[in-house]
């Protein structure tokens, strides 16, 4: 059975985490070989995941030009 674009979206994270069984992975990659829009979507998804991980990294340092009032407002809003 051939994978559809909708199927591909459902399996994106498992694919990126290399958790798809071989048969599903092959079907996923076969679909990518025939569907440039899904390749573009996968690339965008990969970039989004990487950016999300970068934001949540252990490095809590801020640039020196970030106003302390802004930092406090953000922290206050997060607590609500």
Secondary structure as a PSIPRED ss2 file (coil, helix, strand):
# PSIPRED VFORMAT (PSIPRED V4.0)

   1 X C   1.000  0.000  0.000
   2 X C   1.000  0.000  0.000
   3 X C   1.000  0.000  0.000
   4 X C   1.000  0.000  0.000
   5 X H   0.000  1.000  0.000
   6 X H   0.000  1.000  0.000
   7 X H   0.000  1.000  0.000
   8 X H   0.000  1.000  0.000
   9 X H   0.000  1.000  0.000
  10 X H   0.000  1.000  0.000
  11 X C   1.000  0.000  0.000
  12 X H   0.000  1.000  0.000
  13 X H   0.000  1.000  0.000
  14 X H   0.000  1.000  0.000
  15 X H   0.000  1.000  0.000
  16 X H   0.000  1.000  0.000
  17 X C   1.000  0.000  0.000
  18 X C   1.000  0.000  0.000
  19 X C   1.000  0.000  0.000
  20 X C   1.000  0.000  0.000
  21 X C   1.000  0.000  0.000
  22 X H   0.000  1.000  0.000
  23 X H   0.000  1.000  0.000
  24 X H   0.000  1.000  0.000
  25 X H   0.000  1.000  0.000
  26 X H   0.000  1.000  0.000
  27 X H   0.000  1.000  0.000
  28 X H   0.000  1.000  0.000
  29 X H   0.000  1.000  0.000
  30 X H   0.000  1.000  0.000
  31 X H   0.000  1.000  0.000
  32 X H   0.000  1.000  0.000
  33 X H   0.000  1.000  0.000
  34 X H   0.000  1.000  0.000
  35 X C   1.000  0.000  0.000
  36 X H   0.000  1.000  0.000
  37 X H   0.000  1.000  0.000
  38 X H   0.000  1.000  0.000
  39 X H   0.000  1.000  0.000
  40 X H   0.000  1.000  0.000
  41 X H   0.000  1.000  0.000
  42 X H   0.000  1.000  0.000
  43 X H   0.000  1.000  0.000
  44 X H   0.000  1.000  0.000
  45 X H   0.000  1.000  0.000
  46 X H   0.000  1.000  0.000
  47 X H   0.000  1.000  0.000
  48 X H   0.000  1.000  0.000
  49 X H   0.000  1.000  0.000
  50 X H   0.000  1.000  0.000
  51 X H   0.000  1.000  0.000
  52 X H   0.000  1.000  0.000
  53 X H   0.000  1.000  0.000
  54 X H   0.000  1.000  0.000
  55 X H   0.000  1.000  0.000
  56 X C   1.000  0.000  0.000
  57 X C   1.000  0.000  0.000
  58 X C   1.000  0.000  0.000
  59 X C   1.000  0.000  0.000
  60 X C   1.000  0.000  0.000
  61 X C   1.000  0.000  0.000
  62 X C   1.000  0.000  0.000
  63 X C   1.000  0.000  0.000
  64 X C   1.000  0.000  0.000
  65 X C   1.000  0.000  0.000
  66 X C   1.000  0.000  0.000
  67 X C   1.000  0.000  0.000
  68 X H   0.000  1.000  0.000
  69 X H   0.000  1.000  0.000
  70 X H   0.000  1.000  0.000
  71 X H   0.000  1.000  0.000
  72 X H   0.000  1.000  0.000
  73 X H   0.000  1.000  0.000
  74 X H   0.000  1.000  0.000
  75 X H   0.000  1.000  0.000
  76 X H   0.000  1.000  0.000
  77 X H   0.000  1.000  0.000
  78 X H   0.000  1.000  0.000
  79 X H   0.000  1.000  0.000
  80 X C   1.000  0.000  0.000
